Amino acid sequence: MHSLAGANLTNMRYYVLRDTAGGCLCPTALRALKPGETVPVFAQFPAPPDNMRSVDLQLPTFPNATIPLGAAR
């Protein structure tokens, strides 16, 4: 089964949160994608420090993606 359980925020090594039963707070039944295909996903992480302006999302086998953190925090 494909999931985002291995995702992390590389700046501080924050990993995807888990529920009380140890389940990932992320999709856990993803299917393989074809080139150019997209699918919306989510993953819940601990909040980074207030002074952090961006985080690097790391998914296994993908290049890192820098995500800016907005003023809505």
N, CA, C, O and CB atoms as a CASP TS submission, in Angstrom:
PFRMAT TS
TARGET T0000
AUTHOR 0000-0000-0000
METHOD Language model
MODEL 1
PARENT N/A
ATOM      1  N   MET     1       0.847  -1.185   0.000  1.00  0.00           N
ATOM      2  CA  MET     1       0.000   0.000   0.000  1.00  0.00           C
ATOM      3  C   MET     1       0.887   1.242   0.000  1.00  0.00           C
ATOM      4  O   MET     1       1.849   1.308   0.766  1.00  0.00           O
ATOM      5  CB  MET     1      -0.961   0.002   1.226  1.00  0.00           C
ATOM      6  N   HIS     2       0.587   2.211  -0.830  1.00  0.00           N
ATOM      7  CA  HIS     2       1.349   3.450  -0.913  1.00  0.00           C
ATOM      8  C   HIS     2       0.784   4.471   0.069  1.00  0.00           C
ATOM      9  O   HIS     2      -0.432   4.594   0.217  1.00  0.00           O
ATOM     10  CB  HIS     2       1.329   4.011  -2.352  1.00  0.00           C
ATOM     11  N   SER     3       1.676   5.202   0.739  1.00  0.00           N
ATOM     12  CA  SER     3       1.218   6.234   1.677  1.00  0.00           C
ATOM     13  C   SER     3       2.234   7.363   1.732  1.00  0.00           C
ATOM     14  O   SER     3       3.313   7.274   1.146  1.00  0.00           O
ATOM     15  CB  SER     3       0.991   5.639   3.092  1.00  0.00           C
ATOM     16  N   LEU     4       1.874   8.428   2.446  1.00  0.00           N
ATOM     17  CA  LEU     4       2.793   9.548   2.663  1.00  0.00           C
ATOM     18  C   LEU     4       3.461   9.458   4.032  1.00  0.00           C
ATOM     19  O   LEU     4       4.019  10.445   4.511  1.00  0.00           O
ATOM     20  CB  LEU     4       2.049  10.882   2.531  1.00  0.00           C
ATOM     21  N   ALA     5       3.412   8.299   4.662  1.00  0.00           N
ATOM     22  CA  ALA     5       3.958   8.142   6.009  1.00  0.00           C
ATOM     23  C   ALA     5       5.443   8.471   6.087  1.00  0.00           C
ATOM     24  O   ALA     5       5.926   8.834   7.159  1.00  0.00           O
ATOM     25  CB  ALA     5       3.731   6.736   6.491  1.00  0.00           C
ATOM     26  N   GLY     6       6.181   8.355   4.985  1.00  0.00           N
ATOM     27  CA  GLY     6       7.607   8.651   4.992  1.00  0.00           C
ATOM     28  C   GLY     6       7.936  10.108   4.740  1.00  0.00           C
ATOM     29  O   GLY     6       9.111  10.472   4.698  1.00  0.00           O
ATOM     30  N   ALA     7       6.925  10.951   4.570  1.00  0.00           N
ATOM     31  CA  ALA     7       7.172  12.374   4.304  1.00  0.00           C
ATOM     32  C   ALA     7       7.735  13.050   5.547  1.00  0.00           C
ATOM     33  O   ALA     7       7.415  12.668   6.673  1.00  0.00           O
ATOM     34  CB  ALA     7       5.872  13.083   3.851  1.00  0.00           C
ATOM     35  N   ASN     8       8.572  14.052   5.334  1.00  0.00           N
ATOM     36  CA  ASN     8       9.067  14.841   6.466  1.00  0.00           C
ATOM     37  C   ASN     8       9.411  16.238   6.002  1.00  0.00           C
ATOM     38  O   ASN     8       9.593  16.501   4.813  1.00  0.00           O
ATOM     39  CB  ASN     8      10.297  14.174   7.114  1.00  0.00           C
ATOM     40  N   LEU     9       9.494  17.123   6.975  1.00  0.00           N
ATOM     41  CA  LEU     9       9.933  18.491   6.736  1.00  0.00           C
ATOM     42  C   LEU     9      11.405  18.529   7.106  1.00  0.00           C
ATOM     43  O   LEU     9      11.758  18.396   8.277  1.00  0.00           O
ATOM     44  CB  LEU     9       9.086  19.548   7.564  1.00  0.00           C
ATOM     45  N   THR    10      12.257  18.710   6.119  1.00  0.00           N
ATOM     46  CA  THR    10      13.691  18.511   6.314  1.00  0.00           C
ATOM     47  C   THR    10      14.356  19.544   7.196  1.00  0.00           C
ATOM     48  O   THR    10      15.404  19.257   7.776  1.00  0.00           O
ATOM     49  CB  THR    10      14.365  18.501   5.008  1.00  0.00           C
ATOM     50  N   ASN    11      13.791  20.737   7.322  1.00  0.00           N
ATOM     51  CA  ASN    11      14.445  21.777   8.113  1.00  0.00           C
ATOM     52  C   ASN    11      14.702  21.313   9.549  1.00  0.00           C
ATOM     53  O   ASN    11      15.767  21.577  10.107  1.00  0.00           O
ATOM     54  CB  ASN    11      13.593  23.047   8.118  1.00  0.00           C
ATOM     55  N   MET    12      13.741  20.631  10.136  1.00  0.00           N
ATOM     56  CA  MET    12      13.856  20.203  11.526  1.00  0.00           C
ATOM     57  C   MET    12      13.581  18.699  11.687  1.00  0.00           C
ATOM     58  O   MET    12      13.501  18.208  12.813  1.00  0.00           O
ATOM     59  CB  MET    12      12.892  21.007  12.398  1.00  0.00           C
ATOM     60  N   ARG    13      13.439  17.976  10.590  1.00  0.00           N
ATOM     61  CA  ARG    13      13.091  16.552  10.605  1.00  0.00           C
ATOM     62  C   ARG    13      11.774  16.300  11.332  1.00  0.00           C
ATOM     63  O   ARG    13      11.683  15.420  12.189  1.00  0.00           O
ATOM     64  CB  ARG    13      14.207  15.743  11.261  1.00  0.00           C
ATOM     65  N   TYR    14      10.774  17.071  10.984  1.00  0.00           N
ATOM     66  CA  TYR    14       9.420  16.833  11.484  1.00  0.00           C
ATOM     67  C   TYR    14       8.792  15.745  10.625  1.00  0.00           C
ATOM     68  O   TYR    14       8.802  15.849   9.398  1.00  0.00           O
ATOM     69  CB  TYR    14       8.556  18.146  11.461  1.00  0.00           C
ATOM     70  N   TYR    15       8.257  14.728  11.232  1.00  0.00           N
ATOM     71  CA  TYR    15       7.612  13.636  10.509  1.00  0.00           C
ATOM     72  C   TYR    15       6.098  13.782  10.599  1.00  0.00           C
ATOM     73  O   TYR    15       5.592  14.483  11.475  1.00  0.00           O
ATOM     74  CB  TYR    15       8.060  12.265  11.070  1.00  0.00           C
ATOM     75  N   VAL    16       5.377  13.128   9.704  1.00  0.00           N
ATOM     76  CA  VAL    16       3.921  13.164   9.695  1.00  0.00           C
ATOM     77  C   VAL    16       3.409  12.667  11.043  1.00  0.00           C
ATOM     78  O   VAL    16       3.894  11.674  11.584  1.00  0.00           O
ATOM     79  CB  VAL    16       3.346  12.307   8.529  1.00  0.00           C
ATOM     80  N   LEU    17       2.416  13.381  11.571  1.00  0.00           N
ATOM     81  CA  LEU    17       1.828  12.996  12.857  1.00  0.00           C
ATOM     82  C   LEU    17       1.091  11.672  12.738  1.00  0.00           C
ATOM     83  O   LEU    17       0.706  11.253  11.647  1.00  0.00           O
ATOM     84  CB  LEU    17       0.874  14.087  13.364  1.00  0.00           C
ATOM     85  N   ARG    18       0.901  11.023  13.880  1.00  0.00           N
ATOM     86  CA  ARG    18       0.195   9.739  13.957  1.00  0.00           C
ATOM     87  C   ARG    18      -0.958   9.865  14.940  1.00  0.00           C
ATOM     88  O   ARG    18      -0.907  10.670  15.870  1.00  0.00           O
ATOM     89  CB  ARG    18       1.158   8.589  14.384  1.00  0.00           C
ATOM     90  N   ASP    19      -1.996   9.067  14.730  1.00  0.00           N
ATOM     91  CA  ASP    19      -3.119   9.068  15.664  1.00  0.00           C
ATOM     92  C   ASP    19      -2.798   8.176  16.860  1.00  0.00           C
ATOM     93  O   ASP    19      -1.709   7.607  16.928  1.00  0.00           O
ATOM     94  CB  ASP    19      -4.417   8.594  14.965  1.00  0.00           C
ATOM     95  N   THR    20      -3.727   8.047  17.797  1.00  0.00           N
ATOM     96  CA  THR    20      -3.467   7.287  19.018  1.00  0.00           C
ATOM     97  C   THR    20      -3.267   5.795  18.764  1.00  0.00           C
ATOM     98  O   THR    20      -2.717   5.092  19.612  1.00  0.00           O
ATOM     99  CB  THR    20      -4.603   7.480  19.986  1.00  0.00           C
ATOM    100  N   ALA    21      -3.709   5.306  17.603  1.00  0.00           N
ATOM    101  CA  ALA    21      -3.496   3.900  17.243  1.00  0.00           C
ATOM    102  C   ALA    21      -2.224   3.719  16.413  1.00  0.00           C
ATOM    103  O   ALA    21      -1.914   2.606  15.987  1.00  0.00           O
ATOM    104  CB  ALA    21      -4.705   3.365  16.468  1.00  0.00           C
ATOM    105  N   GLY    22      -1.486   4.810  16.181  1.00  0.00           N
ATOM    106  CA  GLY    22      -0.248   4.739  15.418  1.00  0.00           C
ATOM    107  C   GLY    22      -0.422   4.922  13.923  1.00  0.00           C
ATOM    108  O   GLY    22       0.539   4.797  13.164  1.00  0.00           O
ATOM    109  N   GLY    23      -1.658   5.221  13.486  1.00  0.00           N
ATOM    110  CA  GLY    23      -1.909   5.425  12.060  1.00  0.00           C
ATOM    111  C   GLY    23      -1.452   6.795  11.599  1.00  0.00           C
ATOM    112  O   GLY    23      -1.540   7.772  12.343  1.00  0.00           O
ATOM    113  N   CYS    24      -0.968   6.862  10.383  1.00  0.00           N
ATOM    114  CA  CYS    24      -0.487   8.108   9.785  1.00  0.00           C
ATOM    115  C   CYS    24      -1.645   9.064   9.538  1.00  0.00           C
ATOM    116  O   CYS    24      -2.691   8.655   9.033  1.00  0.00           O
ATOM    117  CB  CYS    24       0.259   7.824   8.469  1.00  0.00           C
ATOM    118  N   LEU    25      -1.469  10.346   9.894  1.00  0.00           N
ATOM    119  CA  LEU    25      -2.467  11.373   9.575  1.00  0.00           C
ATOM    120  C   LEU    25      -2.186  11.868   8.156  1.00  0.00           C
ATOM    121  O   LEU    25      -1.838  13.026   7.929  1.00  0.00           O
ATOM    122  CB  LEU    25      -2.428  12.566  10.617  1.00  0.00           C
ATOM    123  N   CYS    26      -2.350  10.950   7.224  1.00  0.00           N
ATOM    124  CA  CYS    26      -2.087  11.181   5.809  1.00  0.00           C
ATOM    125  C   CYS    26      -2.773  10.080   5.017  1.00  0.00           C
ATOM    126  O   CYS    26      -3.223   9.093   5.598  1.00  0.00           O
ATOM    127  CB  CYS    26      -0.553  11.220   5.509  1.00  0.00           C
ATOM    128  N   PRO    27      -2.862  10.235   3.686  1.00  0.00           N
ATOM    129  CA  PRO    27      -3.444   9.158   2.883  1.00  0.00           C
ATOM    130  C   PRO    27      -2.591   7.890   3.004  1.00  0.00           C
ATOM    131  O   PRO    27      -1.363   7.963   3.026  1.00  0.00           O
ATOM    132  CB  PRO    27      -3.566   9.589   1.397  1.00  0.00           C
ATOM    133  N   THR    28      -3.241   6.746   3.081  1.00  0.00           N
ATOM    134  CA  THR    28      -2.509   5.480   3.197  1.00  0.00           C
ATOM    135  C   THR    28      -2.900   4.486   2.113  1.00  0.00           C
ATOM    136  O   THR    28      -2.524   3.317   2.191  1.00  0.00           O
ATOM    137  CB  THR    28      -2.749   4.862   4.562  1.00  0.00           C
ATOM    138  N   ALA    29      -3.634   4.917   1.121  1.00  0.00           N
ATOM    139  CA  ALA    29      -4.030   4.008   0.040  1.00  0.00           C
ATOM    140  C   ALA    29      -3.856   4.696  -1.321  1.00  0.00           C
ATOM    141  O   ALA    29      -4.761   4.684  -2.155  1.00  0.00           O
ATOM    142  CB  ALA    29      -5.504   3.545   0.228  1.00  0.00           C
ATOM    143  N   LEU    30      -2.700   5.283  -1.526  1.00  0.00           N
ATOM    144  CA  LEU    30      -2.436   5.956  -2.799  1.00  0.00           C
ATOM    145  C   LEU    30      -2.094   4.934  -3.868  1.00  0.00           C
ATOM    146  O   LEU    30      -1.490   3.901  -3.581  1.00  0.00           O
ATOM    147  CB  LEU    30      -1.292   6.980  -2.653  1.00  0.00           C
ATOM    148  N   ARG    31      -2.479   5.223  -5.088  1.00  0.00           N
ATOM    149  CA  ARG    31      -2.143   4.344  -6.208  1.00  0.00           C
ATOM    150  C   ARG    31      -0.979   4.965  -6.975  1.00  0.00           C
ATOM    151  O   ARG    31      -0.693   6.153  -6.830  1.00  0.00           O
ATOM    152  CB  ARG    31      -3.380   4.119  -7.146  1.00  0.00           C
ATOM    153  N   ALA    32      -0.325   4.170  -7.773  1.00  0.00           N
ATOM    154  CA  ALA    32       0.757   4.679  -8.609  1.00  0.00           C
ATOM    155  C   ALA    32       0.187   5.679  -9.616  1.00  0.00           C
ATOM    156  O   ALA    32      -0.915   5.492 -10.130  1.00  0.00           O
ATOM    157  CB  ALA    32       1.492   3.515  -9.339  1.00  0.00           C
ATOM    158  N   LEU    33       0.940   6.732  -9.890  1.00  0.00           N
ATOM    159  CA  LEU    33       0.508   7.761 -10.827  1.00  0.00           C
ATOM    160  C   LEU    33       1.241   7.615 -12.144  1.00  0.00           C
ATOM    161  O   LEU    33       2.388   7.170 -12.193  1.00  0.00           O
ATOM    162  CB  LEU    33       0.735   9.156 -10.244  1.00  0.00           C
ATOM    163  N   LYS    34       0.565   7.993 -13.199  1.00  0.00           N
ATOM    164  CA  LYS    34       1.187   8.022 -14.524  1.00  0.00           C
ATOM    165  C   LYS    34       1.935   9.349 -14.665  1.00  0.00           C
ATOM    166  O   LYS    34       1.603  10.314 -13.977  1.00  0.00           O
ATOM    167  CB  LYS    34       0.114   7.847 -15.669  1.00  0.00           C
ATOM    168  N   PRO    35       2.933   9.415 -15.541  1.00  0.00           N
ATOM    169  CA  PRO    35       3.653  10.675 -15.752  1.00  0.00           C
ATOM    170  C   PRO    35       2.690  11.809 -16.079  1.00  0.00           C
ATOM    171  O   PRO    35       1.828  11.673 -16.947  1.00  0.00           O
ATOM    172  CB  PRO    35       4.683  10.522 -16.878  1.00  0.00           C
ATOM    173  N   GLY    36       2.843  12.930 -15.377  1.00  0.00           N
ATOM    174  CA  GLY    36       2.007  14.107 -15.586  1.00  0.00           C
ATOM    175  C   GLY    36       0.689  14.082 -14.832  1.00  0.00           C
ATOM    176  O   GLY    36      -0.007  15.096 -14.791  1.00  0.00           O
ATOM    177  N   GLU    37       0.327  12.958 -14.237  1.00  0.00           N
ATOM    178  CA  GLU    37      -0.925  12.850 -13.494  1.00  0.00           C
ATOM    179  C   GLU    37      -0.749  13.471 -12.106  1.00  0.00           C
ATOM    180  O   GLU    37       0.340  13.416 -11.534  1.00  0.00           O
ATOM    181  CB  GLU    37      -1.375  11.363 -13.380  1.00  0.00           C
ATOM    182  N   THR    38      -1.797  14.050 -11.578  1.00  0.00           N
ATOM    183  CA  THR    38      -1.758  14.636 -10.234  1.00  0.00           C
ATOM    184  C   THR    38      -2.886  14.070  -9.382  1.00  0.00           C
ATOM    185  O   THR    38      -3.890  13.571  -9.890  1.00  0.00           O
ATOM    186  CB  THR    38      -1.860  16.177 -10.305  1.00  0.00           C
ATOM    187  N   VAL    39      -2.692  14.162  -8.084  1.00  0.00           N
ATOM    188  CA  VAL    39      -3.722  13.755  -7.136  1.00  0.00           C
ATOM    189  C   VAL    39      -3.554  14.610  -5.880  1.00  0.00           C
ATOM    190  O   VAL    39      -2.433  14.760  -5.395  1.00  0.00           O
ATOM    191  CB  VAL    39      -3.627  12.216  -6.803  1.00  0.00           C
ATOM    192  N   PRO    40      -4.648  15.178  -5.335  1.00  0.00           N
ATOM    193  CA  PRO    40      -4.508  15.962  -4.101  1.00  0.00           C
ATOM    194  C   PRO    40      -4.258  15.033  -2.910  1.00  0.00           C
ATOM    195  O   PRO    40      -4.857  13.963  -2.803  1.00  0.00           O
ATOM    196  CB  PRO    40      -5.775  16.827  -3.853  1.00  0.00           C
ATOM    197  N   VAL    41      -3.371  15.461  -2.030  1.00  0.00           N
ATOM    198  CA  VAL    41      -3.060  14.687  -0.827  1.00  0.00           C
ATOM    199  C   VAL    41      -2.915  15.647   0.354  1.00  0.00           C
ATOM    200  O   VAL    41      -2.877  16.863   0.169  1.00  0.00           O
ATOM    201  CB  VAL    41      -1.757  13.840  -1.023  1.00  0.00           C
ATOM    202  N   PHE    42      -2.835  15.106   1.546  1.00  0.00           N
ATOM    203  CA  PHE    42      -2.612  15.914   2.740  1.00  0.00           C
ATOM    204  C   PHE    42      -1.693  15.138   3.674  1.00  0.00           C
ATOM    205  O   PHE    42      -1.591  13.915   3.588  1.00  0.00           O
ATOM    206  CB  PHE    42      -3.961  16.275   3.446  1.00  0.00           C
ATOM    207  N   ALA    43      -1.038  15.851   4.552  1.00  0.00           N
ATOM    208  CA  ALA    43      -0.234  15.250   5.618  1.00  0.00           C
ATOM    209  C   ALA    43      -0.174  16.272   6.739  1.00  0.00           C
ATOM    210  O   ALA    43       0.072  17.453   6.495  1.00  0.00           O
ATOM    211  CB  ALA    43       1.219  14.844   5.117  1.00  0.00           C
ATOM    212  N   GLN    44      -0.395  15.826   7.955  1.00  0.00           N
ATOM    213  CA  GLN    44      -0.386  16.739   9.098  1.00  0.00           C
ATOM    214  C   GLN    44       0.935  16.607   9.845  1.00  0.00           C
ATOM    215  O   GLN    44       1.345  15.510  10.226  1.00  0.00           O
ATOM    216  CB  GLN    44      -1.582  16.454  10.046  1.00  0.00           C
ATOM    217  N   PHE    45       1.599  17.758  10.050  1.00  0.00           N
ATOM    218  CA  PHE    45       2.892  17.807  10.719  1.00  0.00           C
ATOM    219  C   PHE    45       2.785  18.645  11.982  1.00  0.00           C
ATOM    220  O   PHE    45       1.853  19.439  12.113  1.00  0.00           O
ATOM    221  CB  PHE    45       3.975  18.376   9.781  1.00  0.00           C
ATOM    222  N   PRO    46       3.726  18.484  12.925  1.00  0.00           N
ATOM    223  CA  PRO    46       3.776  19.408  14.059  1.00  0.00           C
ATOM    224  C   PRO    46       4.056  20.820  13.537  1.00  0.00           C
ATOM    225  O   PRO    46       4.680  20.987  12.489  1.00  0.00           O
ATOM    226  CB  PRO    46       4.868  18.970  15.095  1.00  0.00           C
ATOM    227  N   ALA    47       3.597  21.818  14.260  1.00  0.00           N
ATOM    228  CA  ALA    47       3.817  23.208  13.848  1.00  0.00           C
ATOM    229  C   ALA    47       5.292  23.572  13.990  1.00  0.00           C
ATOM    230  O   ALA    47       5.898  23.302  15.026  1.00  0.00           O
ATOM    231  CB  ALA    47       2.943  24.173  14.685  1.00  0.00           C
ATOM    232  N   PRO    48       5.875  24.183  12.959  1.00  0.00           N
ATOM    233  CA  PRO    48       7.258  24.649  13.084  1.00  0.00           C
ATOM    234  C   PRO    48       7.304  25.912  13.944  1.00  0.00           C
ATOM    235  O   PRO    48       6.259  26.505  14.212  1.00  0.00           O
ATOM    236  CB  PRO    48       7.877  24.921  11.684  1.00  0.00           C
ATOM    237  N   PRO    49       8.482  26.332  14.378  1.00  0.00           N
ATOM    238  CA  PRO    49       8.600  27.556  15.172  1.00  0.00           C
ATOM    239  C   PRO    49       8.022  28.766  14.432  1.00  0.00           C
ATOM    240  O   PRO    49       8.040  28.809  13.201  1.00  0.00           O
ATOM    241  CB  PRO    49      10.068  27.812  15.527  1.00  0.00           C
ATOM    242  N   ASP    50       7.519  29.731  15.166  1.00  0.00           N
ATOM    243  CA  ASP    50       6.898  30.920  14.581  1.00  0.00           C
ATOM    244  C   ASP    50       7.829  31.709  13.670  1.00  0.00           C
ATOM    245  O   ASP    50       7.364  32.356  12.731  1.00  0.00           O
ATOM    246  CB  ASP    50       6.403  31.817  15.673  1.00  0.00           C
ATOM    247  N   ASN    51       9.117  31.670  13.923  1.00  0.00           N
ATOM    248  CA  ASN    51      10.049  32.469  13.119  1.00  0.00           C
ATOM    249  C   ASN    51      10.474  31.776  11.828  1.00  0.00           C
ATOM    250  O   ASN    51      11.217  32.364  11.043  1.00  0.00           O
ATOM    251  CB  ASN    51      11.275  32.796  13.935  1.00  0.00           C
ATOM    252  N   MET    52      10.026  30.547  11.584  1.00  0.00           N
ATOM    253  CA  MET    52      10.391  29.825  10.374  1.00  0.00           C
ATOM    254  C   MET    52       9.547  30.334   9.210  1.00  0.00           C
ATOM    255  O   MET    52       8.320  30.360   9.301  1.00  0.00           O
ATOM    256  CB  MET    52      10.207  28.296  10.563  1.00  0.00           C
ATOM    257  N   ARG    53      10.188  30.736   8.125  1.00  0.00           N
ATOM    258  CA  ARG    53       9.501  31.335   6.972  1.00  0.00           C
ATOM    259  C   ARG    53       9.210  30.352   5.853  1.00  0.00           C
ATOM    260  O   ARG    53       8.380  30.631   4.988  1.00  0.00           O
ATOM    261  CB  ARG    53      10.319  32.461   6.426  1.00  0.00           C
ATOM    262  N   SER    54       9.890  29.183   5.853  1.00  0.00           N
ATOM    263  CA  SER    54       9.624  28.161   4.843  1.00  0.00           C
ATOM    264  C   SER    54      10.079  26.806   5.386  1.00  0.00           C
ATOM    265  O   SER    54      10.870  26.728   6.326  1.00  0.00           O
ATOM    266  CB  SER    54      10.349  28.498   3.495  1.00  0.00           C
ATOM    267  N   VAL    55       9.570  25.763   4.783  1.00  0.00           N
ATOM    268  CA  VAL    55       9.991  24.404   5.126  1.00  0.00           C
ATOM    269  C   VAL    55      10.266  23.666   3.817  1.00  0.00           C
ATOM    270  O   VAL    55       9.725  24.017   2.768  1.00  0.00           O
ATOM    271  CB  VAL    55       8.897  23.654   5.994  1.00  0.00           C
ATOM    272  N   ASP    56      11.095  22.661   3.892  1.00  0.00           N
ATOM    273  CA  ASP    56      11.356  21.804   2.737  1.00  0.00           C
ATOM    274  C   ASP    56      10.628  20.489   2.956  1.00  0.00           C
ATOM    275  O   ASP    56      10.924  19.756   3.900  1.00  0.00           O
ATOM    276  CB  ASP    56      12.893  21.571   2.527  1.00  0.00           C
ATOM    277  N   LEU    57       9.674  20.194   2.080  1.00  0.00           N
ATOM    278  CA  LEU    57       8.940  18.936   2.146  1.00  0.00           C
ATOM    279  C   LEU    57       9.735  17.882   1.404  1.00  0.00           C
ATOM    280  O   LEU    57      10.124  18.083   0.253  1.00  0.00           O
ATOM    281  CB  LEU    57       7.509  19.078   1.552  1.00  0.00           C
ATOM    282  N   GLN    58       9.975  16.761   2.061  1.00  0.00           N
ATOM    283  CA  GLN    58      10.724  15.683   1.437  1.00  0.00           C
ATOM    284  C   GLN    58       9.843  14.437   1.389  1.00  0.00           C
ATOM    285  O   GLN    58       9.343  13.963   2.409  1.00  0.00           O
ATOM    286  CB  GLN    58      12.048  15.403   2.206  1.00  0.00           C
ATOM    287  N   LEU    59       9.670  13.925   0.180  1.00  0.00           N
ATOM    288  CA  LEU    59       8.975  12.659  -0.038  1.00  0.00           C
ATOM    289  C   LEU    59       9.990  11.678  -0.605  1.00  0.00           C
ATOM    290  O   LEU    59      10.770  12.044  -1.484  1.00  0.00           O
ATOM    291  CB  LEU    59       7.737  12.828  -1.002  1.00  0.00           C
ATOM    292  N   PRO    60       9.996  10.449  -0.124  1.00  0.00           N
ATOM    293  CA  PRO    60      10.954   9.481  -0.664  1.00  0.00           C
ATOM    294  C   PRO    60      10.861   9.393  -2.189  1.00  0.00           C
ATOM    295  O   PRO    60       9.765   9.332  -2.746  1.00  0.00           O
ATOM    296  CB  PRO    60      10.715   8.097  -0.045  1.00  0.00           C
ATOM    297  N   THR    61      11.986   9.387  -2.842  1.00  0.00           N
ATOM    298  CA  THR    61      12.191   9.282  -4.292  1.00  0.00           C
ATOM    299  C   THR    61      11.822  10.546  -5.075  1.00  0.00           C
ATOM    300  O   THR    61      11.889  10.527  -6.304  1.00  0.00           O
ATOM    301  CB  THR    61      11.392   8.134  -4.821  1.00  0.00           C
ATOM    302  N   PHE    62      11.439  11.632  -4.419  1.00  0.00           N
ATOM    303  CA  PHE    62      11.113  12.892  -5.084  1.00  0.00           C
ATOM    304  C   PHE    62      12.109  13.962  -4.650  1.00  0.00           C
ATOM    305  O   PHE    62      12.671  13.873  -3.558  1.00  0.00           O
ATOM    306  CB  PHE    62       9.656  13.334  -4.762  1.00  0.00           C
ATOM    307  N   PRO    63      12.337  14.974  -5.492  1.00  0.00           N
ATOM    308  CA  PRO    63      13.166  16.098  -5.045  1.00  0.00           C
ATOM    309  C   PRO    63      12.434  16.901  -3.969  1.00  0.00           C
ATOM    310  O   PRO    63      11.204  16.926  -3.931  1.00  0.00           O
ATOM    311  CB  PRO    63      13.536  17.012  -6.240  1.00  0.00           C
ATOM    312  N   ASN    64      13.197  17.551  -3.103  1.00  0.00           N
ATOM    313  CA  ASN    64      12.588  18.395  -2.066  1.00  0.00           C
ATOM    314  C   ASN    64      11.784  19.521  -2.705  1.00  0.00           C
ATOM    315  O   ASN    64      12.090  19.969  -3.810  1.00  0.00           O
ATOM    316  CB  ASN    64      13.672  18.978  -1.127  1.00  0.00           C
ATOM    317  N   ALA    65      10.749  19.970  -1.996  1.00  0.00           N
ATOM    318  CA  ALA    65       9.939  21.101  -2.435  1.00  0.00           C
ATOM    319  C   ALA    65       9.930  22.114  -1.303  1.00  0.00           C
ATOM    320  O   ALA    65       9.512  21.793  -0.191  1.00  0.00           O
ATOM    321  CB  ALA    65       8.480  20.659  -2.825  1.00  0.00           C
ATOM    322  N   THR    66      10.390  23.344  -1.574  1.00  0.00           N
ATOM    323  CA  THR    66      10.360  24.400  -0.564  1.00  0.00           C
ATOM    324  C   THR    66       8.974  25.007  -0.540  1.00  0.00           C
ATOM    325  O   THR    66       8.441  25.404  -1.576  1.00  0.00           O
ATOM    326  CB  THR    66      11.435  25.486  -0.846  1.00  0.00           C
ATOM    327  N   ILE    67       8.389  25.078   0.656  1.00  0.00           N
ATOM    328  CA  ILE    67       7.037  25.598   0.840  1.00  0.00           C
ATOM    329  C   ILE    67       7.108  26.822   1.739  1.00  0.00           C
ATOM    330  O   ILE    67       7.499  26.713   2.902  1.00  0.00           O
ATOM    331  CB  ILE    67       6.088  24.515   1.443  1.00  0.00           C
ATOM    332  N   PRO    68       6.734  27.995   1.214  1.00  0.00           N
ATOM    333  CA  PRO    68       6.730  29.200   2.053  1.00  0.00           C
ATOM    334  C   PRO    68       5.603  29.121   3.075  1.00  0.00           C
ATOM    335  O   PRO    68       4.523  28.605   2.786  1.00  0.00           O
ATOM    336  CB  PRO    68       6.580  30.475   1.186  1.00  0.00           C
ATOM    337  N   LEU    69       5.864  29.633   4.264  1.00  0.00           N
ATOM    338  CA  LEU    69       4.850  29.686   5.314  1.00  0.00           C
ATOM    339  C   LEU    69       4.335  31.116   5.369  1.00  0.00           C
ATOM    340  O   LEU    69       5.118  32.050   5.545  1.00  0.00           O
ATOM    341  CB  LEU    69       5.426  29.224   6.711  1.00  0.00           C
ATOM    342  N   GLY    70       3.038  31.297   5.221  1.00  0.00           N
ATOM    343  CA  GLY    70       2.441  32.616   5.134  1.00  0.00           C
ATOM    344  C   GLY    70       2.156  33.260   6.467  1.00  0.00           C
ATOM    345  O   GLY    70       2.404  32.685   7.527  1.00  0.00           O
ATOM    346  N   ALA    71       1.625  34.474   6.393  1.00  0.00           N
ATOM    347  CA  ALA    71       1.309  35.267   7.564  1.00  0.00           C
ATOM    348  C   ALA    71       0.115  34.715   8.325  1.00  0.00           C
ATOM    349  O   ALA    71      -0.120  35.125   9.462  1.00  0.00           O
ATOM    350  CB  ALA    71       1.045  36.691   7.164  1.00  0.00           C
ATOM    351  N   ALA    72      -0.652  33.790   7.735  1.00  0.00           N
ATOM    352  CA  ALA    72      -1.842  33.245   8.395  1.00  0.00           C
ATOM    353  C   ALA    72      -1.491  32.393   9.606  1.00  0.00           C
ATOM    354  O   ALA    72      -2.377  32.012  10.370  1.00  0.00           O
ATOM    355  CB  ALA    72      -2.652  32.422   7.413  1.00  0.00           C
ATOM    356  N   ARG    73      -0.232  32.093   9.788  1.00  0.00           N
ATOM    357  CA  ARG    73       0.198  31.272  10.918  1.00  0.00           C
ATOM    358  C   ARG    73      -0.056  32.019  12.167  1.00  0.00           C
ATOM    359  O   ARG    73       0.230  31.519  13.254  1.00  0.00           O
ATOM    360  CB  ARG    73       1.670  30.882  10.819  1.00  0.00           C
TER
END
